[in-house]
Amino acid sequence: MRNIFTHLTVVLTLANIALGQHFLEQPPINYTEGKSFDDCELRFVTSYDQHESERKLQSWVTNIEMDLIVAYGGERAYKGEFQHMAAIGWTRSEATIDYLCGGSLITWRFVLTAAHCSQDHNILPPDTVRLGDTDLASTDDDESAQQIPIARFIKHPQYRESRRYYDIAVVELEKNVIPNSAICVAYVWRELEAPGDLLVAVGFGALGLGRELSPILQKVKLQALDASICAKRIPTNRRQMPEGLRDDQFCARSETMDTCEGDSGGPLQTLRYDLLGNIFSFIVGVVSFGTPCVEGSTGVYTRVSSYLDWIEKEVNQSLSYEVCTGVNVCDRKFNRAVAVLVEPKWTNSRVGLLWKETETDIYQCGGLLIDYQFVITSADCVTSSKGPPTYVASSSDSDRAAIEEVFVHPRFTQGQPYFDIAIIKLRKYANLDEMYPICPWTERKHGDWRQVSLLAGATFLQRQSYVTVFNITTKGFGQYFAHGKDCSAGENVADNDLNCISNSDAFIPGLCQ
């Protein structure tokens, strides 16, 4: 009887050791030694039903053409389309409210707008903000609207009414906004340049020169202009613009549409996706001024990215992409054309490189498990000033595997992009119940690697999980290899081993770094 209990104890102990462990001290029971990459698929992929996975994925993914946003010449916006849009108002003695400016909700307490919206023609300050309403003259969508008094109107300290510079402000509300299906925050565009794709301006402004303000929210598509072209189109008053058009300003226009009176302070925005297809609005510019709003007119916008430090100081929080998109409490729109699927085993092909066993940041450098004891990575990662890494881990709190040896490609030169590849040998063995090796592509060593469909891995901005992104059709998430000769680092190298990838989807900047 004692022998039976002893045997059970040993079995249970071994089971507990393996459970949750990513690496094992000894080769697993199903261990096979590979002879070359040619047998990788036989050893690993066949035990994971790839074809079944792709079949399920194809039935799950539906490619939906986004209703991309197709003021003067504008179109009506629908409820929930611009959840961040704010109407800035002046309450009159007869209890009516004149909404003369627009703005963008960028935190639950602050609205981004133009500094010149700090007063009306009678030099009176605004006193209220309305959110979640697309028709100010109707009660049809009022169930989602919120009316909140203004606590402070904070103009940029260098703004002067006699100048057209520093035309940016934040409005502090008396209480926090409550998110709902029609109200959510937008995010600030942090890049130096405006996106090259079409931008969208939104507002309750006049529908043409000399016409009344529109009670219905309008949207227009505009294209950012090169500064030199803009300077020719915008008449510069030496008193108002002694420096001409500055770097913290930019122009946008369309042949048939433009922002108009009443759109001041409103957003010029772009849409970007995260890897799950969630859609985020980013404020690129704030409506400042422009030529008379007729066909072909041009608007000038305050470049939001030029004022990030000041905005973050006033709202007292970080507005980084990572922080802003890390928590999603909104009824956010979703684009299924960006297809993302997390597969548990394929997910755990990735490991993070660590220089100390106690480190928890597994995103300093990464690698891919290609066999029980081998990881492929970048030569640059293992030859940095920190020296070679000493451990790998699948997650910040998972068990570590010590590195036994690092093999750097003999033709790699530090600081050069060519032959940037290395192999790491581990002291432990991958546990295939928790991890899964991925097979290197071996079909062609050189030449054209273009594929209709390629598999790519990327990490969430929140750095919480590693996802596998599939391109089912050319309309989905597309990553395509270009010929090596089309991808160089500006040098004429005979043995150019670089292949470039690109995608046509507009992802949040820095998402896959």
C-alpha positions in Angstrom: 0.0 0.0 0.0 2.8 2.4 0.8 4.4 1.8 -2.6 1.1 2.8 -4.3 0.9 6.0 -2.4 4.5 6.8 -3.1 3.9 6.2 -6.8 0.8 8.5 -6.7 2.8 11.2 -4.9 5.5 11.1 -7.5 3.0 11.3 -10.4 1.1 14.2 -8.8 4.3 16.0 -8.0 5.5 15.7 -11.6 2.1 16.9 -12.8 2.2 19.9 -10.6 5.7 20.8 -11.8 4.6 20.7 -15.4 1.3 22.6 -14.9 1.8 26.2 -15.9 5.5 25.8 -16.5 6.7 27.1 -19.9 10.1 25.4 -19.7 11.2 22.0 -18.4 14.5 20.8 -17.0 14.3 17.5 -19.0 13.1 16.8 -22.6 9.3 16.3 -22.6 7.8 12.9 -23.2 6.9 13.7 -26.9 10.4 15.2 -27.5 11.9 14.6 -31.0 15.2 15.9 -32.2 15.0 17.7 -35.5 17.4 17.1 -38.3 16.6 20.3 -40.3 13.9 22.9 -40.7 12.4 20.7 -43.3 10.9 18.5 -40.7 9.7 21.3 -38.5 6.2 21.2 -39.8 6.0 17.4 -39.2 7.2 17.8 -35.7 5.2 20.7 -34.6 2.5 22.0 -36.9 0.7 18.8 -37.6 -0.1 18.3 -33.9 -1.7 21.7 -34.0 -4.6 21.6 -36.4 -3.7 24.7 -38.5 -6.2 24.0 -41.2 -9.0 23.7 -38.7 -7.9 27.0 -37.1 -7.9 28.8 -40.4 -11.3 27.3 -41.3 -12.8 28.7 -38.0 -11.1 32.0 -38.6 -12.6 32.3 -42.1 -16.1 31.7 -40.7 -15.5 34.2 -38.0 -14.1 37.1 -40.0 -16.4 39.1 -42.2 -14.9 41.9 -44.2 -17.1 45.0 -43.8 -16.3 48.1 -45.7 -16.1 50.8 -43.1 -18.5 53.7 -43.5 -15.7 56.2 -43.5 -16.7 59.8 -43.2 -17.4 60.6 -46.6 -19.5 73.1 -42.3 -19.7 74.2 -45.9 -20.8 71.5 -48.2 -20.8 69.0 -45.3 -23.0 66.0 -44.6 -25.0 65.3 -41.5 -23.3 63.3 -38.7 -25.3 60.6 -37.0 -25.7 59.8 -33.3 -22.6 58.3 -31.7 -20.4 59.0 -34.8 -18.4 61.7 -33.1 -18.7 60.9 -29.5 -16.1 63.5 -28.4 -17.8 66.4 -30.1 -18.7 69.3 -27.8 -20.8 72.4 -28.4 -19.6 75.4 -26.5 -22.5 77.8 -25.6 -23.4 81.2 -24.2 -26.6 81.3 -22.1 -28.7 84.4 -22.9 -31.1 86.3 -20.7 -34.1 84.6 -22.3 -32.7 81.2 -21.3 -31.7 80.4 -24.8 -28.2 79.2 -25.6 -26.1 80.2 -28.5 -23.6 77.6 -29.5 -20.9 79.5 -31.3 -17.9 77.2 -31.0 -17.0 73.6 -31.0 -14.6 71.5 -29.0 -13.3 67.9 -28.4 -13.7 66.0 -25.1 -10.1 64.7 -24.4 -10.6 63.7 -20.8 -13.7 63.2 -18.7 -13.2 66.7 -17.3 -11.6 68.7 -20.1 -12.6 69.9 -23.6 -10.0 71.0 -26.2 -10.9 74.1 -28.2 -9.6 77.4 -29.7 -8.4 80.3 -27.5 -10.4 82.8 -29.6 -13.6 81.0 -28.3 -13.0 82.5 -24.9 -15.5 85.3 -25.7 -18.2 86.2 -28.1 -18.7 89.4 -30.1 -19.9 91.1 -26.9 -16.8 90.0 -25.0 -18.8 87.6 -22.9 -17.3 84.2 -21.9 -19.1 80.9 -22.7 -20.7 79.2 -19.7 -21.9 75.8 -20.8 -20.9 72.7 -22.9 -23.2 70.2 -24.5 -22.1 66.7 -25.4 -23.8 63.8 -27.1 -26.2 65.9 -29.2 -26.2 65.9 -33.0 -29.3 68.2 -33.4 -29.4 71.2 -31.1 -32.8 72.2 -32.3 -34.5 68.9 -31.6 -35.1 66.6 -28.6 -34.8 63.4 -30.7 -31.4 62.4 -29.3 -31.5 64.2 -26.0 -31.7 61.1 -23.9 -27.9 60.6 -24.4 -26.9 64.3 -24.2 -25.2 66.0 -21.2 -25.2 69.7 -20.4 -22.4 70.7 -18.1 -21.4 74.2 -16.8 -17.9 75.5 -17.5 -15.7 75.9 -14.5 -12.7 77.5 -16.2 -11.7 78.5 -19.7 -7.9 78.1 -19.9 -6.3 79.9 -22.9 -2.7 79.3 -23.9 -0.7 81.8 -21.9 0.9 83.2 -25.1 -2.4 83.8 -26.9 -3.2 87.4 -27.9 -6.4 88.5 -29.4 -4.6 90.7 -31.9 -2.6 87.7 -33.2 -3.5 84.4 -34.9 -1.0 82.4 -33.0 -1.3 80.1 -30.0 -5.0 79.7 -30.7 -5.6 76.8 -28.4 -7.4 76.3 -25.1 -8.8 73.8 -22.7 -12.2 74.1 -21.0 -12.5 72.6 -17.5 -16.0 71.4 -16.7 -17.7 71.6 -13.3 -18.1 67.9 -13.1 -16.9 64.8 -14.9 -18.7 63.6 -18.1 -20.4 60.2 -17.8 -19.6 58.0 -20.9 -22.5 56.5 -22.8 -23.3 55.3 -26.3 -23.1 58.9 -27.6 -20.3 60.3 -25.5 -16.6 59.3 -25.2 -13.2 60.9 -25.2 -11.0 61.4 -28.3 -7.2 61.3 -28.2 -4.6 63.8 -29.3 -2.5 63.2 -32.3 1.1 63.2 -31.1 3.0 63.0 -34.4 4.7 66.0 -35.8 3.0 65.8 -39.2 -0.6 65.5 -40.0 -1.7 62.2 -41.5 -1.6 61.9 -45.3 -5.1 60.4 -45.6 -8.3 62.5 -45.6 -9.1 64.2 -42.3 -12.5 65.0 -41.0 -13.8 68.3 -39.6 -17.0 68.4 -37.5 -19.1 71.2 -36.3 -22.4 73.1 -36.0 -21.1 75.9 -38.2 -22.8 77.8 -41.0 -23.5 75.8 -44.2 -22.1 78.7 -46.3 -20.9 82.2 -46.3 -23.4 84.6 -44.7 -25.8 81.8 -43.7 -27.0 80.9 -40.2 -25.3 78.4 -38.0 -26.5 74.8 -38.4 -28.3 73.2 -35.4 -27.4 69.8 -37.0 -23.9 68.4 -36.6 -22.1 68.4 -40.0 -19.0 66.6 -41.2 -16.6 67.4 -44.0 -13.6 65.6 -45.5 -10.4 67.7 -46.0 -6.9 67.1 -47.1 -3.9 68.6 -45.2 -1.8 70.9 -47.4 1.9 71.4 -47.7 3.0 74.5 -45.9 4.3 76.2 -49.0 1.0 75.7 -50.8 -0.9 76.9 -47.7 1.2 80.1 -47.5 0.1 81.0 -51.0 -3.6 80.4 -50.3 -3.8 82.2 -47.0 -3.6 86.0 -47.1 -1.3 87.0 -44.2 -2.0 90.2 -42.3 1.4 91.5 -41.0 -0.2 92.8 -37.8 -2.0 89.5 -37.1 0.6 87.1 -38.5 4.0 88.9 -38.4 5.8 85.5 -38.6 3.6 84.2 -41.4 2.3 80.6 -41.1 4.1 78.9 -38.3 5.1 75.2 -37.7 2.4 74.9 -35.1 -0.3 75.7 -37.7 -1.3 73.8 -40.9 -3.9 74.1 -43.6 -6.5 71.7 -44.9 -9.0 72.1 -47.7 -11.3 70.4 -50.2 -12.6 71.4 -53.6 -16.2 71.5 -52.4 -16.1 71.6 -48.6 -14.6 73.6 -45.7 -15.1 74.6 -42.1 -17.1 77.8 -41.6 -18.2 80.3 -39.0 -19.3 78.5 -35.9 -16.9 75.6 -36.4 -14.2 77.4 -34.5 -12.5 75.3 -31.8 -13.9 72.1 -33.3 -11.8 69.1 -34.2 -10.0 68.1 -37.4 -9.5 64.5 -36.8 -8.4 61.1 -38.1 -9.5 57.5 -37.3 -7.1 54.8 -36.2 -7.5 51.2 -35.2 -6.0 49.0 -32.5 -5.2 45.4 -33.3 -8.7 44.2 -32.4 -10.4 46.6 -34.8 -11.6 49.1 -32.2 -11.8 52.6 -33.8 -10.3 55.6 -32.0 -10.6 59.2 -33.0 -7.5 61.4 -32.8 -7.6 65.1 -32.8 -5.0 66.4 -35.3 -6.0 70.1 -35.4 -8.2 72.7 -33.8 -10.3 75.0 -36.2 -8.7 78.4 -36.0 -9.4 80.6 -39.0 -9.5 80.6 -42.8 -10.5 82.2 -46.0 -14.2 82.9 -46.6 -16.1 79.5 -46.6 -16.9 79.2 -50.3 -16.2 76.4 -52.7 -12.4 75.6 -52.6 -11.7 77.7 -49.5 -8.9 76.9 -47.1 -8.9 76.6 -43.4 -6.0 77.0 -40.9 -5.8 74.7 -37.9 -3.7 74.8 -34.7 -1.4 71.8 -34.7 -2.3 69.9 -31.5 1.0 67.9 -31.4 2.8 71.2 -31.0 1.1 71.8 -27.6 1.2 68.4 -26.0 3.3 69.4 -22.9 1.0 72.4 -22.2 -2.2 70.4 -22.7 -1.0 67.5 -20.4 0.0 70.1 -17.8 -3.4 71.7 -17.7 -5.4 68.5 -17.7 -2.9 67.0 -15.2 -2.6 63.6 -16.9 -0.7 61.8 -19.6 -2.4 61.7 -23.0 0.0 59.2 -24.5 -1.4 56.6 -26.9 -0.5 53.9 -24.4 -2.4 55.5 -21.5 -5.4 56.7 -23.5 -6.2 53.5 -25.3 -5.3 51.2 -22.4 -8.8 51.5 -20.8 -11.9 51.2 -22.9 -15.1 52.2 -21.1 -16.9 53.4 -24.2 -19.3 52.0 -26.6 -16.6 52.1 -29.2 -17.2 51.4 -32.9 -15.6 48.3 -34.4 -14.2 47.4 -37.8 -14.3 43.7 -38.5 -12.2 44.1 -41.6 -9.2 44.3 -39.3 -9.2 40.6 -38.3 -7.4 39.6 -35.2 -7.4 36.2 -33.5 -5.5 35.1 -30.4 -4.4 31.5 -30.6 -3.1 30.2 -27.3 -0.2 28.1 -28.7 0.8 30.4 -31.5 0.6 33.3 -29.0 3.3 31.7 -26.9 5.8 31.3 -29.7 7.1 34.7 -28.5 9.5 35.1 -25.6 11.0 38.3 -24.1 14.7 38.6 -23.6 15.9 39.4 -20.1 19.2 40.6 -18.8 18.4 39.7 -15.2 16.3 36.9 -13.9 14.3 39.3 -11.8 13.4 41.7 -14.6 9.7 41.8 -15.6 9.8 43.9 -18.8 9.6 41.3 -21.5 9.3 43.9 -24.3 12.8 45.2 -24.3 13.6 42.7 -27.1 11.7 39.7 -28.3 12.3 36.4 -30.0 10.5 33.5 -31.5 10.7 29.9 -30.3 11.7 27.8 -33.4 12.5 24.5 -31.5 12.5 23.1 -28.1 15.7 24.8 -27.1 16.2 27.5 -29.7 15.0 31.0 -30.2 15.5 33.3 -33.2 15.9 37.0 -32.6 17.7 40.1 -33.8 21.5 40.3 -33.6 21.1 43.9 -32.5 19.3 42.7 -29.4 22.0 40.4 -28.2 25.0 42.7 -28.9 23.8 45.9 -27.2 25.8 47.9 -24.7 24.0 45.8 -21.9 25.7 42.7 -23.2 24.0 39.5 -24.1 20.7 38.6 -22.5 20.8 35.8 -19.8 17.2 34.6 -19.6 14.0 34.4 -21.7 10.4 34.4 -20.4 7.0 34.1 -22.0 5.4 36.6 -19.7 6.4 39.0 -17.0 5.4 36.5 -14.2 6.1 33.2 -15.9 9.1 30.9 -15.2 12.5 31.8 -16.8 14.8 29.7 -19.0 18.5 30.5 -18.7 20.4 31.1 -21.9 23.2 28.7 -22.6 24.7 30.2 -25.7 24.1 33.0 -28.2 25.1 32.7 -31.9 25.3 35.9 -33.9 25.4 35.9 -37.7 29.1 36.3 -38.6 28.4 39.0 -41.1 26.5 41.2 -38.7 27.9 44.6 -37.9 26.6 46.7 -35.0 24.7 49.7 -36.3 24.0 48.1 -39.7 20.6 46.6 -40.6 22.0 43.7 -42.7 22.4 40.1 -41.4 20.6 41.3 -38.2 19.8 37.8 -37.0 20.9 35.6 -34.0 20.1 32.2 -32.5 19.7 31.7 -28.8 20.1 28.2 -27.2 18.3 27.6 -23.9 19.3 25.5 -21.0 15.7 24.2 -20.7 13.2 22.7 -23.0 9.9 24.3 -24.1 6.8 22.7 -22.6 4.5 22.3 -25.6 1.4 22.4 -23.3 2.2 26.0 -22.7 4.3 27.1 -25.7 4.6 26.3 -29.3 7.5 26.6 -31.7 6.9 28.4 -35.0 8.6 27.1 -38.2 10.9 29.4 -40.2 9.9 30.1 -43.8 12.1 27.9 -46.1 10.5 28.1 -49.5 12.8 30.6 -50.9 16.1 32.1 -49.7 16.1 35.1 -52.1 13.8 36.8 -54.6 10.2 37.8 -54.5 8.4 36.9 -51.2 5.1 38.6 -52.0 2.2 36.7 -50.6 -1.5 37.1 -50.8 -1.8 36.2 -47.2 0.9 36.5 -44.5 0.9 35.9 -40.7 2.2 38.7 -38.5 2.6 39.1 -34.7 2.3 42.3 -32.8 2.0 43.5 -29.2 -0.8 45.5 -27.8 0.0 49.1 -26.7 -1.0 48.1 -23.2 1.7 45.3 -23.5 -0.7 42.8 -22.0 -0.8 40.1 -24.6 0.7 39.0 -27.9 -1.7 38.6 -30.7 -1.6 36.8 -34.0 -3.0 38.8 -36.9 -4.3 37.1 -40.0 -5.0 38.5 -43.4 -7.8 36.5 -45.0 -8.3 38.7 -48.1 -6.6 41.7 -49.5 -9.3 43.8 -47.8 -8.3 42.7 -44.3 -5.2 43.4 -42.3 -2.6 43.3 -45.1 1.1 42.8 -44.7 3.1 42.2 -47.8 6.7 41.5 -48.4 8.5 43.6 -51.0 11.5 42.5 -53.0 14.8 42.9 -51.2 16.1 45.4 -53.7 13.2 47.7 -52.9 14.1 47.7 -49.2 17.5 49.0 -48.4 18.9 51.3 -45.7 20.1 53.8 -48.3 23.2 51.8 -49.2 24.2 49.7 -52.2 24.7 46.3 -50.7 25.3 43.2 -52.9 23.8 40.7 -50.5 20.8 42.7 -49.3 18.8 40.4 -47.0 16.2 42.9 -46.1 12.5 42.4 -46.9 10.0 45.2 -46.2 6.4 44.8 -45.0 3.7 47.4 -45.1 0.0 47.5 -44.4 -2.8 49.6 -45.7 -4.8 49.8 -42.5 -4.5 52.9 -40.4 -3.3 51.7 -37.0 -2.5 53.8 -34.0 1.1 55.1 -34.4 3.7 53.0 -32.6 1.2 50.1 -32.1 3.5 47.4 -33.2 6.8 48.6 -31.8 
